């Protein structure tokens, strides 16, 4: 009897697996034959590649406009065509407005109110409210806070170099420290200096958040591929400690500010304004919060903490990597470096040697350098959406079914010869000479759900690079070695260090 049951169970499993792994075949889509059981995620599971690189490798091997793949057992559609990708994100957004990572309204604060996770109208409502904190007026008002952190970085580098020294320094560490202090200061509203206090609370929690433990990898995978299983973990009370600690810091800061009526020009203040005044003030000089004015608070402390935590997740590695990759590439191309230095100095001269929001806007060549870095190393290597209404694929009789995850390999598009000739060459002037296809360039995503903070992200990177170029010489690195991408994590990160040689500049320091 037991043997028969075992045989029937095995037969059912085999039948079920066959059913799952023939999904694309049954739907008539071109597909990648899955290697059971990990399919496309085999290199990720074997810790040979990050998710972004594993998807990029599939992108490079196919010529089909769309390709059916399996993420473990989950069928997903890889988009291999820039115009179709852009249509999905913009023109046809109504059929792809969610990311498919919403888990559980009851037990999961991220699903309940986190901008990255929300669905449909709930997402739209929050996006409108939060967008008011990223206007140019608000960013301009926060500029001094960003610049202060830039100065701490300069002080740190000055301390590392003697006057006539040329020294090799690890930029990933420098930019990572700069970036965490920006997040702490501009987003969480905390005064820290991680360059001199490397064991401060926020840095310690940040290390914990980024630790790739078995639990965090499993939970991340479930959130992305098996929200039902993630919901079960939530219901069973399995909490992840690190994000909770980070949210706890925000909660404490809000309570402290409300109790002592403290005001500061940062994101936290704007979200407190939304909570207490009912809206973010359109007056860029008004940063007050009137505790008790609105009885029915439109946003709980928990939701503020959740969104600020998401800003940390979305903004930390991306800004640090883009700043350090740009510094590295500049060290390989002396002519480009010279043009960038000239651009930065000329902008300073035009603005009486003061680094302001307007000065930064005038650094046009530096902009090109950053654009080219976001092209070659897009902060997020993939974009994902969930199909929310059946979608007839243009020029074919295929239909993407509602509920299907759709993956766009940004790294694939940005390194595709078809859209960017000589894709591995870091060449900022390709944007001046039109040596690129603008349809395929979308480093901050596209459409209504593109990066909410792209202006802030660019300012953070630009201030770091402007400070670096104004105060230090980046020495030429004749070794034209490509940076190896780390085999873990979601954002594009360098494996090992990014070493560049620096010396102090004698003139014009800010
Ligand atoms: C240079 C740095 C950055 C890059 C390259 C970058 C890139 C991206 C990309 C590619 C997306 C996905 C867009 C899509 O799905 O279409 C995204 C979304 C997002 N980013 Fe950024 N980002 C950067 C900095 C930041 C910063 C500093 C913050 C926060 C302060 C931030 C907050 C967000 C949020 C909240 C979303 C989700 C938006 C939504 O679902 O409505 N990003 N970012």
Boltz pocket constraint, residues with backbone or C-beta under 6 A from the ligand:
constraints:
  - pocket:
      binder: B
      contacts: [[A, 89], [A, 115], [A, 116], [A, 117], [A, 127], [A, 187], [A, 310], [A, 311], [A, 312], [A, 314], [A, 315], [A, 316], [A, 318], [A, 319], [A, 322], [A, 374], [A, 378], [A, 379], [A, 380], [A, 382], [A, 383], [A, 384], [A, 442], [A, 443], [A, 444], [A, 445], [A, 446], [A, 447], [A, 448], [A, 449], [A, 450], [A, 451], [A, 452], [A, 453], [A, 454], [A, 456], [A, 457], [A, 458], [A, 461]]
      max_distance: 6.0
